[in-house]
């Protein structure tokens, strides 16, 4: 999971999306490492949602941890956007085993996997309290045909998911355990940073067993990797609980990943 998610970075898209929302002020903090005010990616995300809100009718739904946004096998009649909170995509095997196949943050789309077959390929389950916007797919297509900027938004979002899935598979297949966990945390932190949110303190809304399920490793392996990162100083455990961690520097996580590789495996970042 090496690529940051939902980056509306192409020049064509930036030209297509109007600047329709003001930049929100950043809240002050006591010594916290906050991202730069209103980063370009966060602004592009706000512009994209404003464009959708202007042209496409949709419904808003408040969700809480454990709520199902859509279920695998259901007819795919709508696409969804995470407006706040977090959602995970989950596949279930024939014998009931659960596999986390994706994490979705503010601004991410849900339901693209159902377009080809007409049915959602997995469950989308809320990880905390948030809001989901739902757009009828047929309505969205009609509007996109008349609003090229919206078509650009859709294409970029689909492309980003392809890149994310590719990099996730690459990490799972090539990185050793410590680097895989560090890369997972870096992905999480970068996803927050790109949305203008704090990156120094993160509440992991997953147990270590769930993280292991996502990364294809055991709970014990995840715990050992986290402990090694803590000893190296690239993460700090919050006193309130083991799910609350501090990441002093995203760059330090990248250095830790490099140091976890053998000399022949190291790559330029």
C-alpha positions as a Markdown table, in Angstrom:
| # | Residue | x | y | z |
|---|---|---|---|---|
| 1 | Unk | 0.0 | 0.0 | 0.0 |
| 2 | Unk | 2.6 | 2.5 | -1.1 |
| 3 | Unk | 0.5 | 5.0 | -3.1 |
| 4 | Unk | -1.4 | 7.7 | -1.4 |
| 5 | Unk | -5.1 | 7.4 | -2.0 |
| 6 | Unk | -7.6 | 9.7 | -3.9 |
| 7 | Unk | -5.0 | 12.1 | -5.4 |
| 8 | Unk | -6.6 | 14.4 | -7.9 |
| 9 | Unk | -3.3 | 15.4 | -9.2 |
| 10 | Unk | -3.4 | 15.4 | -13.0 |
| 11 | Unk | -3.2 | 18.8 | -14.8 |
| 12 | Unk | -6.2 | 18.1 | -16.8 |
| 13 | Unk | -8.4 | 17.5 | -13.8 |
| 14 | Unk | -7.1 | 20.5 | -11.9 |
| 15 | Unk | -8.0 | 22.6 | -14.9 |
| 16 | Unk | -11.5 | 21.1 | -15.0 |
| 17 | Unk | -12.3 | 21.5 | -11.4 |
| 18 | Unk | -13.3 | 25.0 | -10.3 |
| 19 | Unk | -12.2 | 26.5 | -7.0 |
| 20 | Unk | -15.6 | 26.5 | -5.3 |
| 21 | Unk | -14.9 | 26.0 | -1.7 |
| 22 | Unk | -12.8 | 28.2 | 0.6 |
| 23 | Unk | -9.8 | 26.8 | 2.4 |
| 24 | Unk | -10.6 | 25.9 | 6.1 |
| 25 | Unk | -8.3 | 27.2 | 8.8 |
| 26 | Unk | -6.1 | 24.6 | 10.5 |
| 27 | Unk | -6.7 | 24.1 | 14.2 |
| 28 | Unk | -3.7 | 25.0 | 16.4 |
| 29 | Unk | -2.0 | 22.2 | 18.4 |
| 30 | Unk | 0.5 | 21.9 | 21.1 |
| 31 | Unk | 3.7 | 20.9 | 19.4 |
| 32 | Unk | 2.0 | 18.6 | 17.0 |
| 33 | Unk | 3.2 | 18.1 | 13.4 |
| 34 | Unk | 0.3 | 19.4 | 11.3 |
| 35 | Unk | 0.3 | 19.3 | 7.5 |
| 36 | Unk | 0.6 | 22.4 | 5.5 |
| 37 | Unk | -2.7 | 24.5 | 5.5 |
| 38 | Unk | -5.1 | 23.4 | 2.8 |
| 39 | Unk | -2.7 | 21.1 | 0.7 |
| 40 | Unk | -3.3 | 21.0 | -3.0 |
| 41 | Unk | -4.7 | 17.5 | -2.9 |
| 42 | Unk | -7.2 | 18.3 | -0.2 |
| 43 | Unk | -8.4 | 21.4 | -2.1 |
| 44 | Unk | -8.9 | 19.3 | -5.3 |
| 45 | Unk | -10.9 | 16.7 | -3.3 |
| 46 | Unk | -13.1 | 19.5 | -1.9 |
| 47 | Unk | -13.6 | 20.9 | -5.4 |
| 48 | Unk | -14.6 | 17.5 | -6.8 |
| 49 | Unk | -17.2 | 16.9 | -4.1 |
| 50 | Unk | -18.6 | 20.4 | -4.6 |
| 51 | Unk | -18.9 | 19.7 | -8.3 |
| 52 | Unk | -20.8 | 16.5 | -7.6 |
| 53 | Unk | -23.0 | 18.2 | -5.0 |
| 54 | Unk | -23.8 | 20.9 | -7.6 |
| 55 | Unk | -24.8 | 18.6 | -10.5 |
| 56 | Unk | -25.8 | 15.1 | -9.2 |
| 57 | Unk | -28.7 | 14.4 | -6.8 |
| 58 | Unk | -27.6 | 12.2 | -3.9 |
| 59 | Unk | -28.5 | 11.0 | -0.4 |
| 60 | Unk | -26.5 | 11.4 | 2.8 |
| 61 | Unk | -26.3 | 8.7 | 5.3 |
| 62 | Unk | -24.8 | 8.8 | 8.8 |
| 63 | Unk | -23.0 | 5.5 | 9.5 |
| 64 | Unk | -21.4 | 4.0 | 12.7 |
| 65 | Unk | -18.8 | 1.4 | 13.2 |
| 66 | Unk | -20.1 | -1.9 | 11.9 |
| 67 | Unk | -22.7 | -0.5 | 9.6 |
| 68 | Unk | -22.8 | -2.0 | 6.1 |
| 69 | Unk | -22.8 | 0.5 | 3.3 |
| 70 | Unk | -23.3 | -2.2 | 0.7 |
| 71 | Unk | -23.0 | -6.0 | 0.7 |
| 72 | Unk | -21.2 | -8.3 | -1.7 |
| 73 | Unk | -23.6 | -9.9 | -4.2 |
| 74 | Unk | -26.2 | -7.1 | -4.1 |
| 75 | Unk | -27.1 | -5.4 | -7.4 |
| 76 | Unk | -24.8 | -2.5 | -8.0 |
| 77 | Unk | -27.3 | 0.4 | -8.5 |
| 78 | Unk | -25.3 | 3.2 | -6.8 |
| 79 | Unk | -21.8 | 4.4 | -6.1 |
| 80 | Unk | -20.8 | 5.9 | -2.8 |
| 81 | Unk | -18.3 | 8.5 | -1.5 |
| 82 | Unk | -16.9 | 8.6 | 2.0 |
| 83 | Unk | -17.5 | 12.2 | 3.1 |
| 84 | Unk | -16.2 | 11.6 | 6.6 |
| 85 | Unk | -15.0 | 8.6 | 8.7 |
| 86 | Unk | -13.5 | 5.4 | 7.3 |
| 87 | Unk | -14.8 | 2.3 | 5.5 |
| 88 | Unk | -13.1 | -1.0 | 4.8 |
| 89 | Unk | -13.9 | -3.4 | 2.0 |
| 90 | Unk | -14.2 | -7.0 | 3.0 |
| 91 | Unk | -14.4 | -10.2 | 1.0 |
| 92 | Unk | -15.8 | -13.4 | 2.6 |
| 93 | Unk | -14.7 | -16.9 | 1.4 |
| 94 | Unk | -17.1 | -19.8 | 1.0 |
| 95 | Unk | -16.2 | -21.1 | 4.4 |
| 96 | Unk | -16.9 | -17.7 | 6.1 |
| 97 | Unk | -13.3 | -16.4 | 6.4 |
| 98 | Unk | -13.0 | -12.7 | 6.2 |
| 99 | Unk | -10.3 | -10.8 | 4.2 |
| 100 | Unk | -9.9 | -7.1 | 4.3 |
| 101 | Unk | -9.1 | -6.0 | 0.8 |
| 102 | Unk | -9.2 | -2.2 | 1.0 |
| 103 | Unk | -9.4 | 0.9 | 3.3 |
| 104 | Unk | -11.3 | 4.0 | 2.3 |
| 105 | Unk | -10.8 | 7.4 | 3.7 |
| 106 | Unk | -12.5 | 10.8 | 3.3 |
| 107 | Unk | -13.2 | 11.4 | -0.4 |
| 108 | Unk | -12.8 | 7.8 | -1.6 |
| 109 | Unk | -15.3 | 6.1 | -3.8 |
| 110 | Unk | -17.1 | 2.8 | -3.0 |
| 111 | Unk | -18.7 | 0.4 | -5.4 |
| 112 | Unk | -16.5 | 0.5 | -8.5 |
| 113 | Unk | -16.0 | -3.3 | -8.2 |
| 114 | Unk | -19.7 | -3.8 | -9.0 |
| 115 | Unk | -19.8 | -2.0 | -12.3 |
| 116 | Unk | -18.6 | -4.8 | -14.6 |
| 117 | Unk | -20.8 | -7.6 | -13.2 |
| 118 | Unk | -23.7 | -5.5 | -12.0 |
| 119 | Unk | -23.2 | -6.7 | -8.4 |
| 120 | Unk | -20.9 | -5.5 | -5.7 |
| 121 | Unk | -17.9 | -7.8 | -5.2 |
| 122 | Unk | -17.4 | -7.2 | -1.5 |
| 123 | Unk | -18.9 | -5.7 | 1.6 |
| 124 | Unk | -18.2 | -2.1 | 2.5 |
| 125 | Unk | -18.3 | -1.7 | 6.3 |
| 126 | Unk | -17.9 | 1.5 | 8.3 |
| 127 | Unk | -15.0 | 1.6 | 10.7 |
| 128 | Unk | -16.2 | 4.6 | 12.8 |
| 129 | Unk | -18.9 | 7.3 | 12.8 |
| 130 | Unk | -19.0 | 9.2 | 9.5 |
| 131 | Unk | -21.1 | 10.2 | 6.5 |
| 132 | Unk | -21.5 | 8.5 | 3.2 |
| 133 | Unk | -22.9 | 10.1 | 0.0 |
| 134 | Unk | -24.8 | 7.8 | -2.3 |
| 135 | Unk | -25.3 | 8.5 | -6.1 |
| 136 | Unk | -27.5 | 6.4 | -8.4 |
| 137 | Unk | -25.2 | 5.0 | -11.0 |
| 138 | Unk | -27.5 | 5.6 | -14.0 |
| 139 | Unk | -28.1 | 9.2 | -12.9 |
| 140 | Unk | -24.3 | 9.7 | -12.5 |
| 141 | Unk | -23.7 | 8.4 | -16.0 |
| 142 | Unk | -26.3 | 10.8 | -17.6 |
| 143 | Unk | -24.8 | 13.8 | -15.8 |
| 144 | Unk | -21.2 | 12.9 | -16.7 |
| 145 | Unk | -22.2 | 12.8 | -20.4 |
| 146 | Unk | -23.0 | 16.5 | -20.1 |
| 147 | Unk | -20.4 | 17.6 | -17.6 |
| 148 | Unk | -16.9 | 16.7 | -18.7 |
| 149 | Unk | -15.3 | 17.8 | -15.4 |
| 150 | Unk | -17.4 | 15.1 | -13.6 |
| 151 | Unk | -16.3 | 12.5 | -16.1 |
| 152 | Unk | -12.7 | 13.5 | -15.3 |
| 153 | Unk | -13.4 | 13.1 | -11.6 |
| 154 | Unk | -14.7 | 9.5 | -12.2 |
| 155 | Unk | -11.8 | 8.6 | -14.4 |
| 156 | Unk | -9.2 | 9.8 | -11.9 |
| 157 | Unk | -10.9 | 8.1 | -9.0 |
| 158 | Unk | -11.0 | 4.8 | -10.9 |
| 159 | Unk | -7.3 | 5.2 | -11.9 |
| 160 | Unk | -6.3 | 5.9 | -8.3 |
| 161 | Unk | -8.0 | 2.7 | -7.1 |
| 162 | Unk | -6.1 | 0.7 | -9.8 |
| 163 | Unk | -2.8 | 2.2 | -8.7 |
| 164 | Unk | -3.6 | 1.6 | -5.0 |
| 165 | Unk | -4.5 | -2.1 | -5.7 |
| 166 | Unk | -1.4 | -2.6 | -7.8 |
| 167 | Unk | 0.9 | -1.1 | -5.1 |
| 168 | Unk | -0.9 | -3.1 | -2.4 |
| 169 | Unk | -0.2 | -6.3 | -4.2 |
| 170 | Unk | 3.4 | -5.3 | -4.8 |
| 171 | Unk | 3.9 | -4.6 | -1.1 |
| 172 | Unk | 2.3 | -7.9 | -0.1 |
| 173 | Unk | 4.4 | -9.9 | -2.5 |
| 174 | Unk | 7.8 | -8.3 | -2.1 |
| 175 | Unk | 8.2 | -6.6 | 1.3 |
| 176 | Unk | 9.3 | -8.4 | 4.5 |
| 177 | Unk | 7.0 | -8.3 | 7.5 |
| 178 | Unk | 8.5 | -5.2 | 9.3 |
| 179 | Unk | 8.5 | -3.2 | 6.0 |
| 180 | Unk | 5.0 | -4.3 | 5.2 |
| 181 | Unk | 3.6 | -3.0 | 8.5 |
| 182 | Unk | 5.6 | 0.2 | 8.2 |
| 183 | Unk | 4.3 | 0.7 | 4.7 |
| 184 | Unk | 0.7 | 0.1 | 5.9 |
| 185 | Unk | 1.2 | 2.9 | 8.5 |
| 186 | Unk | 2.8 | 5.2 | 6.0 |
| 187 | Unk | -0.2 | 4.7 | 3.7 |
| 188 | Unk | -2.6 | 5.5 | 6.5 |
| 189 | Unk | -0.6 | 8.6 | 7.5 |
| 190 | Unk | -0.2 | 9.9 | 3.9 |
| 191 | Unk | -4.0 | 9.4 | 3.4 |
| 192 | Unk | -4.7 | 11.7 | 6.3 |
| 193 | Unk | -2.0 | 14.2 | 5.3 |
| 194 | Unk | -3.5 | 14.4 | 1.8 |
| 195 | Unk | -6.8 | 15.4 | 3.3 |
| 196 | Unk | -5.3 | 18.1 | 5.4 |
| 197 | Unk | -5.7 | 16.1 | 8.6 |
| 198 | Unk | -3.2 | 15.5 | 11.4 |
| 199 | Unk | -0.6 | 12.8 | 10.8 |
| 200 | Unk | 1.3 | 12.9 | 14.1 |
| 201 | Unk | -1.4 | 11.1 | 16.1 |
| 202 | Unk | -3.4 | 8.3 | 14.7 |
| 203 | Unk | -6.1 | 6.0 | 16.1 |
| 204 | Unk | -5.8 | 2.7 | 14.4 |
| 205 | Unk | -9.4 | 1.6 | 14.0 |
| 206 | Unk | -8.3 | -2.0 | 13.5 |
| 207 | Unk | -7.1 | -4.6 | 15.9 |
| 208 | Unk | -3.7 | -6.1 | 15.3 |
| 209 | Unk | -5.4 | -9.3 | 14.1 |
| 210 | Unk | -7.3 | -7.2 | 11.5 |
| 211 | Unk | -4.1 | -5.5 | 10.4 |
| 212 | Unk | -2.5 | -9.0 | 10.1 |
| 213 | Unk | -5.5 | -10.1 | 8.1 |
| 214 | Unk | -5.1 | -7.2 | 5.7 |
| 215 | Unk | -1.4 | -7.7 | 5.3 |
| 216 | Unk | -1.4 | -11.5 | 5.2 |
| 217 | Unk | 0.5 | -12.1 | 8.4 |
| 218 | Unk | -0.3 | -13.3 | 12.0 |
| 219 | Unk | -1.2 | -11.1 | 14.9 |
| 220 | Unk | 2.1 | -12.0 | 16.6 |
| 221 | Unk | 4.1 | -10.9 | 13.6 |
| 222 | Unk | 2.2 | -7.5 | 13.5 |
| 223 | Unk | 2.9 | -7.0 | 17.2 |
| 224 | Unk | 6.6 | -7.8 | 16.8 |
| 225 | Unk | 6.9 | -5.4 | 13.9 |
| 226 | Unk | 5.1 | -2.6 | 15.8 |
| 227 | Unk | 7.4 | -3.1 | 18.8 |
| 228 | Unk | 10.5 | -2.9 | 16.6 |
| 229 | Unk | 9.2 | 0.3 | 15.1 |
| 230 | Unk | 8.6 | 1.7 | 18.6 |
| 231 | Unk | 12.1 | 0.8 | 19.7 |
| 232 | Unk | 13.5 | 2.5 | 16.6 |
| 233 | Unk | 11.5 | 5.6 | 17.5 |
| 234 | Unk | 9.5 | 5.8 | 14.2 |
| 235 | Unk | 6.2 | 5.3 | 16.1 |
| 236 | Unk | 5.2 | 6.0 | 19.7 |
| 237 | Unk | 2.4 | 4.3 | 21.6 |
| 238 | Unk | -0.1 | 6.6 | 23.3 |
| 239 | Unk | -0.7 | 6.0 | 27.0 |
| 240 | Unk | -4.4 | 5.7 | 26.5 |
| 241 | Unk | -4.3 | 2.5 | 24.5 |
| 242 | Unk | -2.3 | 0.4 | 22.1 |
| 243 | Unk | -4.4 | 1.5 | 19.1 |
| 244 | Unk | -3.4 | 5.2 | 19.6 |
| 245 | Unk | 0.0 | 5.8 | 18.1 |
| 246 | Unk | 2.1 | 8.9 | 17.2 |
| 247 | Unk | 4.1 | 9.1 | 14.0 |
| 248 | Unk | 6.6 | 11.8 | 14.5 |
| 249 | Unk | 7.7 | 11.7 | 10.8 |
| 250 | Unk | 6.3 | 10.0 | 7.7 |
| 251 | Unk | 9.7 | 10.2 | 6.2 |
| 252 | Unk | 11.2 | 8.2 | 9.1 |
| 253 | Unk | 8.7 | 5.5 | 8.2 |
| 254 | Unk | 10.1 | 5.4 | 4.7 |
| 255 | Unk | 13.6 | 5.2 | 6.1 |
| 256 | Unk | 12.6 | 2.3 | 8.3 |
| 257 | Unk | 11.1 | 0.5 | 5.3 |
| 258 | Unk | 14.4 | 0.9 | 3.4 |
| 259 | Unk | 16.5 | -0.3 | 6.4 |
| 260 | Unk | 14.2 | -3.4 | 6.6 |
| 261 | Unk | 15.2 | -4.5 | 3.1 |
| 262 | Unk | 18.4 | -6.2 | 2.1 |
| 263 | Unk | 20.8 | -4.0 | 0.1 |
| 264 | Unk | 19.8 | -5.7 | -3.2 |
| 265 | Unk | 16.1 | -4.9 | -2.5 |
| 266 | Unk | 16.4 | -1.2 | -1.6 |
| 267 | Unk | 14.8 | 1.2 | -4.1 |
| 268 | Unk | 14.9 | 4.9 | -4.7 |
| 269 | Unk | 11.9 | 6.7 | -3.3 |
